[in-house]
């Protein structure tokens, strides 16, 4: 072969090789994490909707977060661990928003890896009309939605937090507290327990006085008492009509309340008082719409009891208003939560209760994440009803049925800083109530996840024996 021909062949081979080499170099580069979001163009107010997501190059342990803009803030609507490239998250749109802005974030711990373009969802107002509604105007296309300037994201709270538990048998049996703290490898800063006005379980009914002895034991251990006090008898079947809200309002229980409040003032140290909690449900005798109670009576009863404490000098009480979460618009839970709020001058802390009941066949429930359960009611309380109040999670727990309880706990701790910045304390319900598997001891994974969640310095231990400020200030 002539020299010129050999040279020509070499040049041709080099030219063919260059694109292959370049393609190989591109493929060798690490793909940047991305998240894509698809949502319906339209949805009814208060109805559940599904966000469909696709994550690319998501590292192990990452999670996806769906946020909705409301009141110029991004609010957490749902979250899930990323286990597959394509997945979905269910959430609800806030009420009173004509067009909602929705976005998705890919997170690794507290680090934001990627943000999707903003999508717009037209929100139809709830209606009871039986005839078809006219079709809405066309929703903006994704390209238009992506150019919308989103409002600033709410600042995450990563400061100090109270934490604790409602422990089966405690504080009457202090070994239960010691055992729980051994499980999670840390002393707690809150210990919750409860009592009714009247205890009838022994066959005779006796008024439950102020629990000074267990309160002092909790304080001496360095924790803060978190006391749930219900205007009822136990069991509630014993003369429920004697514990209507009207009985509180008209003074039928004033003598007992006055004595309890005077004893609280005499003890003198700060404590949380969660009075007549979960008032938006129909399972306690103080719920409006049950036990003969009328609209407006809950607020009047709360204020009446609060005023007695003020007259008795019980200024060491921090009043905690604590509804139950309502992500699904349950018929057993009052829709108008704002009408049950006693007012800022009568409340020091807000609070939420909520449980992941899992998939137990008798309960007809579904596996729900912490964010799914708490985000809608949190947004209502923290941004509309009482935006100036710190918040506690008064009761929460997860079943083992239908998923990983340990992972549920991990996702709870991961969701709190970004999605629930008003929350300054968390209480785990560690009681096998009516056979439900709430305690952490149901699995090694649950114990380990909770221990890891409270291990950091931000989760405060038992350092409050000398606490003297009332109302109790939020940490940080």
Secondary structure, 3 states (H helix, E strand, C coil): CCHHHHHHHHHHHHHHHHHHHHHHHHHHCCCCCEEEEECCCEEECCCEEEEEEEEECCCCCCEEEEEEEECCEEEEEEEEECCCCEEEEEEECCCCCCEEEEEEEEEECCEEEEECCCEEEEEECCCCCCCCCCCCCCCCCHHHHHCCCCCCECCCCCCCEEEEEEECCCCCCHHHHHHHHHHHCCCCCEEEEEEEEEECCCCCCEECCCCHHHHHHHHHCCCEEEEEEEEEEECCCCCHHHHCHHHHHCCCCHHHHHHHHHHHHHHCCCEEEEECCCCCECCCCCCCCCCCCCCCHHHHHHHHHHHHHHHCCCCCEEEEEEEECCCCCCCCECCCCHHHCCCHHHCCEEEEEEEECCCCCCCCCCCCCHHHHHHHHHHHHHHHHCCCCEEEEEEEEECCCCCCHHHHHHHHHHHHHHHCCCEEEEEEEECCHHHCCCCHHHCHHHHHHHHHHCCCCCECCCCCCCCCCCCCCCCC
